[in-house]
């Protein structure tokens, strides 16, 4: 690989902002990215709550793209935090407030996703227990207790993760 190819393959390191105009552009860009991500997350939350998992999965590619943009913007904000604090503290404060709302909305989404995961896991475990119970021979030990099924009697449960 030549040096030119390495330079093209390596992403450019973000640099700290240096002017009030760049600070405003950073703030506007970050607010837009957070709003875009919130819009997709709210849509995903609504779909998962309604049980439309297939539709929610289709939101993954745009969500990943916007998330990458969000990470880039946050990295730039961290690099520029000292400049923003000294020149535009009101703008930095507004960004922090907006980010707090953003985090609260993310928490709601994560709660919905965790609930959906727990419910689906409970269903799968219940189905597996029923399948194992039906496949196990109903025998008794010499002491009159129900025998535990041997490992050979266990039937694996196969799940397709593709919807």
Secondary structure as UniProt FT lines:
FT   HELIX           3..9
FT   HELIX           20..49
FT   TURN            50..51
FT   HELIX           53..57
FT   TURN            58..59
FT   HELIX           60..87
FT   HELIX           89..135
FT   TURN            142..143
FT   HELIX           151..153
//
